[in-house]
Structure formats: C-alpha cells, structure tokens
Amino acid sequence: MDERERHEIREVFEKVPCQLRIETLDIADYVISKDIAIERKRGDDLVASICDNRFFSQLEKLKKHYEKPLIILENPKKMFDRRGVYEASIYGAILYAIYKMKIALFPTRDAKETAETIWSFAKFVQKSEPFEYAPIKVEQEKIGVNSQLFFLEGLFQVSEKKAKTLLEHFGTPYNVLKAIVETEITYTKSGKPKGIAGSLEELKGFGHKFLKVNKELLENLADIVEIF
C-alpha cells in the first residue's frame, strides 16, 4: 500500500486480516503481484486528477510497468460534486482508460468495500503466485504528448494533424473537451446551421459538422454511468 493512502482507508485496512506492507510507491496505490497494480480513485479525486492532467500520466505509468493494471473507482457519485466540470469530460476520460488503454475499472461504494475487494483479489492471485514486493522507481514526468494526441484522435473526425492543432491551442485534453462542450452551433433564421460560436471558432477546420458529432459523442458517453 502506498504510504500516502491514509485516513479512512488506512483505518479500514487495520481491521482486514492481511499482511500489509506500507511503502512510498512511485506507481499505483496498491501492488498485489508482480503483474497487478491498483490505482484507487474516489469519485472527487478522479475529477481533480482529470482536470490537472494527473490521471492520464498515472494511466501511462500503470500501463507501462504492469501487465494487468486496475482502477478502483470508489464512490462514483462523488464525481459530480465538483462544480464547473462537465460530465462529458469525466465520461470521456473513463472511456479512454477502459477502451483505449485497456485498463479495467472496478467500482466500489466506500473505503470498506474497496479494502475488502483488494484483499479478496490479492488472496485469489497469490494462491497460485506467491508475491514478494520489489520496488519500481520511475522518474517523475508529465504525460507524453503522444498519449495526449492518441486520446484526442479518439474524437470523431480528428486526424493526427487536427489533434496536434487542438492540443497546441488548448494545452490539455481536458481543455479540448471543455471547449467542445462550451462552443455552440449558430443557425440562420430558417433554422439551418451556419457556423459556431465559442472557443473553437478561433480554429480553422472545426466547423458546425465537427462540433455537432462530437457534442453528441460526449453527451452519449453519460450512458457509461450505468456500469456503476
């Protein structure tokens, strides 16, 4: 367990009959085998890490150093406590983790359920594969540009060139999604789309057709909440 995992989760684990070693981990919050590392995210912490780009960096490290990474999303309802964050951006980041990065995500209701889940999983895995922890040290680095571009290319009608344009202009994938949500389609008096108004109108090659299809994509991603 990472030393920075404290408060309620630490108290819960004191009641779990497991052998727990506490270390300062450079990757993940829990390591239960040589192949399996777990990143624990409360709903509110997930959103904070998406906004500051930390989430994407953590995914990249998990995927690079462990064959079977896992995200535990604790109390998913807390994802919606933070004001000013669009739900579509949250769902987009989750879909990126599951679909693009192929990282499994497991929801839990609270710290107690999280601890019991990790304990049960560790028991199951270590029955056939005894585990002795070996630390992994990695240099602290920002998420690679290639990973950010890969994420943006998951949007409709976004080529590598367009992904570069979006990233250079808005700085982070989160800001790109925010710009799509905030930009509106403008219409003629007869009701036909004629252009866009908002952050995206400053860029060439991103008209009302691009905006319409990607707004629909982000809005439809809200359906992913059903897995919780």
Buried (B, 14 or more C-beta within 10 A) or exposed (E): BBEEBEEBBBEBBEEEEEEBEEEEBBBBBBBBBBEBBBBBBBBBBBBBBBBEBBBBBBBBBBBEBBEBBBBBBBBBEBBBEBEEBBBBBBBBBBBBBBEBBEBEBBBBEEBBBBBBBBBEBBEEBBEEEEBEEEEBEEEEEEBEEEBBBBBBBBBEEBEEEBBBBBBEBBEBBBBBBBBBBEBBBEEEEEEEBEEBEBBBBEBEEBBBEBBBEBBEBBBEBEEBBEEB
